[in-house]
Amino acid sequence: MLMKTFTFILLIIAANMHAQISDFKHINYTRADNIAELYKGESLKNIQLLTYNLTHSLKNDAEKFRAIYKWICSNIKGDYYLSKRIISKNKKLKDRPVASRQWQISMLPKMFKKLRNQKKTMCTGYAYLLQYMCKIASIECKIIHGYSRTPTTNMHTLDLINHSWNAVKLNDKWYLCDPTWSSGYINELYEFISDYNNGYFLTEPKLFSKNHYPINKKWLLYSNNSTSQFLESPVVYNETFKHDVFPISPAKLEIKTFTKQPTTFLFTCSDKQKNSFKLVIEKGSFIDIISPKINYNKKKNEIALLHYFRTKGTFKLHVLINNDIISTFYISTK
């Protein structure tokens, strides 16, 4: 009975994986994207005019929001050093909330000045600009503060509030997005690389909550992800959202399994992606790249990756698609 219940839950999750973005399948964003491209490089010194130019010829709020979102993601650069400075200061003042809040308020004019003049900011600046431009366009938008989870932050405990993103109301329904992580990434030289990631645009809440956890749980929206589920789940990456491939099971980061028995990793997957998967097993300096046995269910758009661990021990297992890591598990075999 338990196995049937578990299978039923997985079916519900899979059926709703793309529910939000499918709300707008009938909308062609080409015109909105073209308008955002047309005004690429425009100054932020007259945001009202810029917002008008981006939105006035578009038919509905979804297209208007898309034009604003795409413009921000294509024109604003992430500022690694500003972000590092703020996170470092927040860590120092973690046990002094009043002092921390005062320092944050003192930083706001400097942050907004840099955003306006240099088009460089960190997550709060991205979220603020999106909210402000939406307000000009009469679109309801909120800034959400909370925890982001990456391979190096908030892995086992919610240590530090370290990220901001947005909720936007379209057709009387709330949606989630992250303009910071949609805009690009910081490379190994601490340089910002512009690389638009559509996976964080109106993302389905169950997926969004895999690496975003709000202070106010109201903004989980239709996800019932608990704090423990958030911290115990497999690691996902920006590339997970870029490829639109998500882990379904195992649901936990740490897995205990047995040698000579198959361990199955279940993911959402399109037909075009089914032959692009690899597994990378990492143990110290030892790395083994494996082509797993694959079972693809076209009807459900799911792929099962099967692997037999041959030796006992502890390993990191990375799941790759097109050489991008999309998920990581910690494996213990007996």
KOLTORLO-720176 format. One line per field, with one value per residue: x, y, z of N, C-alpha, C in turn; residue number from 1. Coordinates in steps of 0.2 Angstrom, whole numbers. Layout:
N
nX = c(X,...)
nY = c(Y,...)
nZ = c(Z,...)
caX = c(X,...)
caY = c(Y,...)
caZ = c(Z,...)
cX = c(X,...)
cY = c(Y,...)
cZ = c(Z,...)
nr = c(NUM,...)
This chain:
334
nX = c(4,10,19,11,5,16,20,9,10,22,17,8,16,24,14,11,23,26,16,14,21,15,3,4,6,0,4,14,30,39,38,38,51,59,56,63,76,77,78,90,104,99,98,96,91,80,68,54,51,58,51,39,42,45,33,21,16,12,0,-5,-3,6,14,20,26,36,44,49,56,65,72,79,86,95,102,107,121,128,136,149,158,151,140,148,153,142,136,146,147,134,135,144,136,126,121,116,104,98,108,112,102,102,114,111,101,109,117,109,106,119,119,108,112,124,117,109,118,129,123,125,123,117,107,96,95,92,79,72,72,65,52,50,49,38,28,27,21,9,8,7,19,30,44,54,62,74,81,94,99,114,128,137,131,119,117,115,110,99,108,110,101,101,97,87,71,57,39,26,10,-1,-15,-23,-16,-2,15,32,49,66,76,89,97,92,99,113,129,143,160,175,184,178,171,156,146,135,121,107,95,81,74,71,60,44,43,37,31,35,46,54,56,66,78,76,70,58,58,45,33,22,25,30,20,11,18,22,34,44,55,65,63,68,82,86,85,91,106,103,106,110,110,101,89,90,90,78,76,73,76,66,65,78,72,80,96,106,110,107,113,115,128,129,115,102,102,91,88,77,71,63,61,63,60,70,81,85,96,107,112,124,133,143,155,162,176,186,201,198,189,175,167,151,140,124,112,96,79,66,51,40,27,25,36,47,63,72,87,98,110,123,132,148,157,160,157,159,152,152,139,136,124,124,119,122,135,134,132,118,112,116,121,124,132,131,137,134)
nY = c(-6,6,8,10,22,30,30,36,49,53,53,63,74,74,77,90,97,106,115,129,137,132,139,149,145,148,160,170,175,181,194,203,199,204,218,220,218,228,239,237,242,254,268,269,280,287,278,277,281,271,260,262,262,249,242,248,244,231,218,211,208,198,198,211,210,200,207,217,209,202,212,217,206,205,217,221,219,206,209,204,207,217,209,199,208,212,200,195,205,203,191,194,202,194,190,201,209,222,231,225,227,241,244,238,247,258,255,255,267,268,256,257,269,264,254,262,270,262,250,239,226,217,203,209,221,218,212,223,232,225,225,238,243,235,240,253,249,245,232,220,216,207,208,195,188,177,161,154,139,131,122,126,134,135,121,111,117,131,144,157,171,174,178,186,187,187,188,188,194,188,188,186,177,171,170,164,170,173,185,188,175,172,180,177,172,171,169,159,168,178,186,193,184,186,177,171,163,154,146,151,159,162,150,134,132,120,116,128,129,120,126,138,146,154,167,170,158,158,162,151,147,136,125,113,111,108,115,105,96,104,106,93,88,83,91,104,114,129,125,114,120,127,117,111,99,89,81,68,57,48,57,63,70,62,45,28,13,-3,-14,-22,-21,-13,5,17,33,45,56,71,73,77,69,72,74,62,54,60,59,57,49,54,48,52,50,55,59,51,48,43,41,37,29,27,13,16,19,25,34,40,44,50,58,55,49,35,32,19,11,0,-1,-6,-7,-5,9,27,40,54,57,64,69,72,81,84,87,96,98,93,88,82,69,61,46,31,15,-2)
nZ = c(0,4,-6,-17,-14,-13,-27,-33,-27,-34,-47,-46,-44,-55,-65,-62,-64,-74,-74,-71,-81,-92,-91,-99,-112,-124,-127,-137,-135,-143,-148,-137,-132,-143,-142,-130,-134,-143,-136,-129,-119,-116,-105,-87,-81,-84,-79,-80,-93,-100,-96,-101,-115,-116,-114,-119,-131,-131,-128,-116,-99,-96,-107,-106,-94,-97,-106,-98,-89,-97,-102,-90,-87,-97,-97,-85,-74,-64,-48,-41,-31,-23,-18,-11,-1,6,10,18,28,34,39,50,57,61,74,78,75,74,72,60,52,52,45,33,28,27,16,5,-3,-9,-16,-25,-32,-39,-47,-55,-62,-66,-70,-62,-50,-35,-29,-22,-29,-42,-39,-34,-44,-54,-47,-46,-60,-64,-56,-62,-74,-69,-64,-52,-41,-30,-19,-13,1,6,8,-2,-10,-13,-19,-10,0,13,15,24,35,38,37,33,28,12,-1,-14,-23,-34,-34,-45,-50,-61,-71,-60,-52,-43,-47,-48,-49,-54,-57,-55,-56,-68,-76,-78,-74,-62,-66,-64,-62,-56,-64,-71,-82,-95,-97,-102,-93,-95,-87,-74,-75,-72,-64,-60,-43,-35,-41,-40,-27,-24,-24,-18,-3,5,18,23,23,15,3,-4,-11,-21,-17,-5,2,15,28,32,21,11,15,15,2,-15,-22,-33,-49,-58,-71,-70,-71,-83,-92,-89,-82,-69,-53,-47,-39,-30,-16,-7,-3,3,1,5,-1,-9,-15,-31,-33,-42,-42,-44,-52,-54,-66,-73,-90,-108,-124,-133,-125,-119,-122,-117,-105,-92,-79,-65,-55,-40,-29,-18,-26,-37,-51,-60,-76,-82,-92,-90,-88,-96,-95,-103,-102,-112,-112,-99,-99,-92,-86,-81,-73,-71,-61,-55,-41,-38,-28,-10,0,2,-9,-20,-32,-47,-58,-75,-90,-106,-103,-92,-75,-67,-55,-39,-28,-12,-9,0,1,4)
caX = c(0,14,23,6,4,22,20,4,13,26,13,5,22,26,9,11,29,26,9,13,23,10,-3,5,8,-4,7,21,34,44,37,41,59,62,56,68,82,77,80,96,109,96,99,91,90,73,65,47,51,60,46,33,44,45,27,15,13,10,-7,-7,2,11,19,23,31,41,48,53,60,70,77,83,91,100,106,110,126,129,141,152,161,146,137,152,154,135,135,152,144,128,138,147,131,121,118,115,99,96,114,112,96,104,119,108,98,114,120,104,108,125,118,104,116,128,113,107,124,133,119,128,120,116,100,91,94,88,72,69,71,59,46,48,46,31,23,25,17,3,8,8,25,33,51,54,68,75,88,96,103,119,133,142,127,113,117,113,106,98,113,110,97,106,95,80,69,51,33,22,3,-3,-22,-25,-13,5,20,39,54,72,80,97,99,91,103,119,133,150,164,180,188,174,168,150,145,128,119,100,92,73,72,69,55,38,44,33,33,38,53,57,57,71,84,74,66,57,57,38,32,17,28,31,14,8,23,22,41,46,62,69,64,73,89,88,84,97,108,102,110,106,109,95,83,91,89,72,77,73,75,60,67,77,70,85,103,110,107,110,111,119,132,126,108,102,100,88,88,71,71,59,65,60,62,76,86,85,102,112,114,130,134,150,156,168,178,193,204,195,183,173,161,147,134,119,106,91,72,62,44,38,20,26,42,52,68,75,94,100,117,125,138,152,161,157,160,155,154,148,137,134,120,125,116,126,141,132,129,111,110,121,119,129,130,134,135,135)
caY = c(0,12,9,12,29,34,30,40,55,54,55,70,79,74,80,97,100,112,118,136,140,130,143,154,142,151,167,170,180,184,202,205,198,208,224,221,218,234,244,235,247,260,271,268,287,288,272,278,281,265,255,264,260,241,239,251,241,224,217,209,209,193,200,216,207,197,212,220,204,200,218,217,200,206,223,222,214,204,212,199,211,220,203,197,212,212,193,195,210,200,186,197,205,189,190,208,211,229,233,222,231,248,244,237,253,263,253,255,273,267,251,260,273,260,251,267,273,257,244,233,226,210,200,214,226,215,211,229,235,222,227,245,243,232,245,258,246,243,225,218,212,208,206,189,187,170,157,150,133,129,117,129,138,132,114,106,121,138,148,165,174,176,179,189,185,190,185,193,192,188,185,185,171,172,166,165,171,175,189,187,169,171,185,175,169,173,164,157,174,183,191,192,182,186,170,171,156,155,141,154,163,159,143,130,132,114,116,134,128,115,130,144,145,161,168,169,152,160,163,145,147,130,120,112,110,110,116,99,93,108,104,86,86,83,98,106,119,133,121,110,125,129,111,109,92,89,75,66,52,49,64,65,71,57,39,22,8,-9,-16,-27,-20,-7,11,21,40,46,63,73,73,76,64,75,74,55,50,65,58,53,49,55,45,55,48,58,61,46,50,38,43,31,29,22,10,21,17,32,34,45,47,54,63,54,45,32,30,14,10,-5,1,-12,-7,-2,15,33,43,59,55,69,68,76,81,88,89,101,95,95,86,79,65,58,39,26,8,-8)
caZ = c(0,4,-12,-22,-12,-16,-34,-34,-26,-39,-53,-45,-44,-62,-69,-61,-65,-79,-74,-71,-87,-97,-91,-104,-118,-129,-128,-140,-132,-148,-149,-131,-132,-148,-139,-125,-138,-147,-131,-126,-118,-113,-98,-81,-78,-85,-79,-82,-101,-102,-95,-106,-122,-116,-113,-121,-137,-129,-127,-110,-93,-97,-112,-103,-89,-101,-109,-93,-86,-102,-102,-84,-87,-103,-97,-78,-73,-57,-45,-36,-25,-19,-15,-6,4,10,14,24,34,37,44,56,61,62,80,80,70,74,69,53,48,51,40,26,26,25,10,0,-8,-13,-21,-30,-36,-43,-51,-59,-66,-69,-71,-59,-43,-33,-30,-20,-34,-47,-37,-33,-51,-57,-44,-48,-67,-64,-53,-67,-79,-66,-63,-45,-40,-23,-17,-8,4,9,7,-8,-8,-18,-17,-5,5,16,13,30,40,35,40,32,23,7,-8,-15,-29,-35,-35,-49,-51,-68,-72,-53,-50,-42,-50,-45,-54,-51,-62,-54,-58,-75,-80,-80,-68,-60,-68,-59,-62,-52,-69,-73,-88,-96,-100,-100,-91,-95,-82,-68,-77,-70,-63,-56,-37,-33,-44,-38,-20,-23,-22,-15,2,8,25,24,19,11,-4,-7,-16,-21,-15,2,4,22,29,32,14,7,16,13,-5,-19,-24,-40,-51,-63,-77,-70,-73,-90,-96,-88,-81,-62,-50,-44,-34,-23,-14,-3,-5,6,-1,7,-6,-9,-21,-35,-34,-45,-39,-49,-52,-59,-68,-78,-96,-114,-128,-136,-120,-116,-123,-116,-98,-89,-71,-63,-48,-37,-23,-17,-33,-42,-55,-65,-80,-83,-96,-86,-91,-97,-96,-104,-102,-116,-110,-93,-99,-86,-87,-75,-74,-67,-60,-50,-38,-38,-22,-4,2,1,-15,-23,-38,-51,-64,-80,-96,-111,-99,-87,-69,-65,-48,-35,-22,-8,-9,4,-2,9)
cX = c(4,18,18,5,10,22,14,6,17,22,10,10,23,21,9,18,30,20,9,15,18,4,-2,8,5,-1,14,25,39,44,40,49,62,62,62,75,83,80,86,101,106,98,94,89,83,69,58,47,53,55,40,35,44,38,21,12,11,3,-9,-1,7,16,23,28,37,46,52,58,66,75,82,88,96,104,109,115,126,136,144,154,156,142,141,153,148,135,140,149,138,130,141,142,125,117,116,110,98,102,114,107,99,109,116,105,103,117,115,105,114,123,113,108,121,123,111,112,128,130,122,125,120,109,95,90,90,80,69,68,65,52,45,46,39,26,22,21,10,2,10,14,28,41,51,61,69,82,88,100,108,124,137,138,121,112,114,109,105,102,112,105,101,104,88,78,62,45,29,15,1,-10,-24,-22,-5,9,27,44,60,77,87,100,97,96,110,123,140,155,170,185,184,171,161,149,137,126,112,98,84,70,69,63,48,38,39,35,37,45,57,60,63,78,82,69,65,56,49,35,26,19,31,25,11,12,22,28,42,53,67,69,68,80,91,88,91,99,106,105,106,105,103,89,84,89,81,71,77,72,68,61,74,76,75,92,107,107,111,108,116,122,128,118,107,99,97,87,82,71,65,63,61,63,69,82,88,92,108,114,120,130,141,151,162,170,185,195,201,189,181,167,158,141,129,114,100,84,68,55,41,32,21,32,46,57,71,82,96,107,118,132,142,156,158,161,156,157,150,146,134,130,122,121,120,132,140,129,122,109,116,118,125,127,134,132,137,136)
cY = c(6,13,12,20,33,35,35,48,57,56,62,75,80,78,87,101,106,116,126,139,138,135,149,151,145,158,166,176,183,192,205,205,203,216,225,221,225,240,242,241,253,262,269,275,290,281,272,277,274,260,256,261,252,238,242,248,234,224,215,209,204,195,206,214,204,202,216,215,203,206,218,212,201,212,224,216,212,207,208,202,214,214,200,201,212,205,193,199,207,195,188,199,200,189,197,211,218,232,231,226,238,249,243,243,258,261,254,261,271,261,253,265,269,256,256,269,268,251,238,232,218,208,205,219,224,214,218,232,232,224,234,246,240,237,251,255,243,235,223,214,213,206,201,188,180,167,154,145,131,124,119,133,134,125,109,110,128,143,155,166,177,178,183,188,189,185,190,190,194,185,182,178,173,168,168,166,174,178,188,181,168,175,182,172,172,167,163,163,180,188,188,190,182,180,169,164,157,150,144,159,160,152,140,130,126,114,122,133,123,119,137,143,152,161,167,164,153,160,157,143,140,124,119,109,112,111,110,96,97,107,97,84,86,90,99,112,124,130,116,114,126,123,109,102,92,82,74,61,49,56,67,65,65,50,33,17,2,-11,-21,-27,-14,-1,15,28,42,54,65,74,73,71,66,74,67,52,55,64,54,53,50,53,48,52,50,61,56,48,45,41,37,33,24,19,15,17,24,30,40,48,51,59,62,49,42,30,25,12,5,-2,-5,-12,-3,4,21,37,49,57,62,67,73,76,86,91,94,97,97,93,82,75,62,51,35,19,3,-14)
cZ = c(0,-2,-17,-20,-14,-23,-36,-33,-32,-46,-52,-47,-52,-66,-68,-62,-69,-79,-74,-78,-93,-97,-97,-111,-124,-131,-131,-138,-137,-148,-143,-130,-137,-146,-134,-128,-141,-142,-127,-125,-116,-106,-93,-78,-80,-85,-81,-90,-103,-102,-100,-113,-122,-117,-117,-127,-137,-127,-120,-105,-94,-101,-109,-98,-92,-103,-104,-90,-91,-102,-96,-85,-92,-102,-90,-77,-65,-54,-39,-30,-20,-15,-10,0,9,13,19,30,37,41,50,60,62,68,83,75,69,70,61,49,47,45,33,24,24,18,4,-5,-12,-18,-27,-35,-41,-49,-57,-64,-69,-72,-68,-52,-41,-32,-28,-25,-40,-45,-36,-40,-55,-54,-46,-55,-67,-61,-58,-72,-76,-66,-56,-44,-33,-23,-12,-6,7,8,0,-6,-14,-15,-11,1,7,14,18,35,36,39,40,27,18,0,-8,-22,-30,-36,-39,-50,-58,-69,-65,-50,-49,-45,-47,-51,-51,-56,-61,-57,-66,-79,-82,-74,-67,-62,-62,-58,-58,-57,-70,-80,-90,-100,-98,-99,-90,-89,-75,-70,-76,-69,-58,-48,-34,-35,-41,-31,-19,-22,-19,-9,6,15,27,19,14,3,-7,-12,-15,-19,-7,5,11,22,28,25,10,8,15,6,-9,-21,-32,-42,-56,-69,-77,-72,-81,-94,-95,-86,-73,-59,-47,-38,-36,-22,-9,-5,-3,5,2,2,-5,-15,-24,-35,-37,-41,-45,-47,-57,-60,-73,-85,-103,-119,-131,-131,-118,-117,-121,-109,-97,-82,-70,-56,-45,-30,-22,-24,-39,-45,-60,-69,-83,-88,-93,-91,-91,-98,-97,-105,-106,-114,-104,-94,-93,-89,-81,-77,-69,-67,-54,-48,-36,-31,-16,-3,2,-5,-16,-30,-41,-57,-69,-86,-100,-107,-94,-81,-67,-58,-45,-29,-19,-7,-4,2,4,5)
nr = c(1,2,3,4,5,6,7,8,9,10,11,12,13,14,15,16,17,18,19,20,21,22,23,24,25,26,27,28,29,30,31,32,33,34,35,36,37,38,39,40,41,42,43,44,45,46,47,48,49,50,51,52,53,54,55,56,57,58,59,60,61,62,63,64,65,66,67,68,69,70,71,72,73,74,75,76,77,78,79,80,81,82,83,84,85,86,87,88,89,90,91,92,93,94,95,96,97,98,99,100,101,102,103,104,105,106,107,108,109,110,111,112,113,114,115,116,117,118,119,120,121,122,123,124,125,126,127,128,129,130,131,132,133,134,135,136,137,138,139,140,141,142,143,144,145,146,147,148,149,150,151,152,153,154,155,156,157,158,159,160,161,162,163,164,165,166,167,168,169,170,171,172,173,174,175,176,177,178,179,180,181,182,183,184,185,186,187,188,189,190,191,192,193,194,195,196,197,198,199,200,201,202,203,204,205,206,207,208,209,210,211,212,213,214,215,216,217,218,219,220,221,222,223,224,225,226,227,228,229,230,231,232,233,234,235,236,237,238,239,240,241,242,243,244,245,246,247,248,249,250,251,252,253,254,255,256,257,258,259,260,261,262,263,264,265,266,267,268,269,270,271,272,273,274,275,276,277,278,279,280,281,282,283,284,285,286,287,288,289,290,291,292,293,294,295,296,297,298,299,300,301,302,303,304,305,306,307,308,309,310,311,312,313,314,315,316,317,318,319,320,321,322,323,324,325,326,327,328,329,330,331,332,333,334)
